[in-house]
Amino acid sequence: MLIRVDKHCSIIFGNAALFPVGFKESEFPSFCNTLRKNIGLDTLIFNKQVHGIDGSIVTYNQPQGTIINVNNNDWHATQSSHVGLGIMTADCLPIVFYEPHSRTIAAAHAGWKGSAQGIV
């Protein structure tokens, strides 16, 4: 499901119909790269989620393409245009943040450990 927040930001929530390829399957990078191109993103980034509270800022100089398992983090944020932030969840929560004045978006993977440690 694609939700347009405003002219600068959209959020995609996937399910088995949108993501028929699992995160651990070899076809996942290719599938994400096709999805990235279809929705008009220059870059799509997934962190290696470790059920913690660490995160990273995605800067303007990220290479184009789909980047998977870039850091051992459970959140990332950006002000960059045409950059997608991917979060994979099973029994954890995806949390999306958006600040319209600075056009900052963030996505967090909140498991019970991260939630207990205050990831939000």
Number of C-alpha atoms within 10 A of each C-alpha: 10 10 10 11 11 9 6 13 18 15 17 14 13 13 9 8 8 11 14 11 16 13 15 8 8 10 11 16 18 12 16 22 17 13 16 20 14 9 13 11 17 17 20 22 23 22 23 16 23 15 19 21 21 16 20 15 11 17 12 12 7 14 11 13 18 23 18 16 11 11 17 16 20 26 30 23 21 19 19 17 14 17 25 27 22 24 23 19 14 7 9 15 15 18 14 17 12 18 10 12 6 8 14 16 21 21 21 28 29 26 22 15 14 19 16 12 12 11 20 14
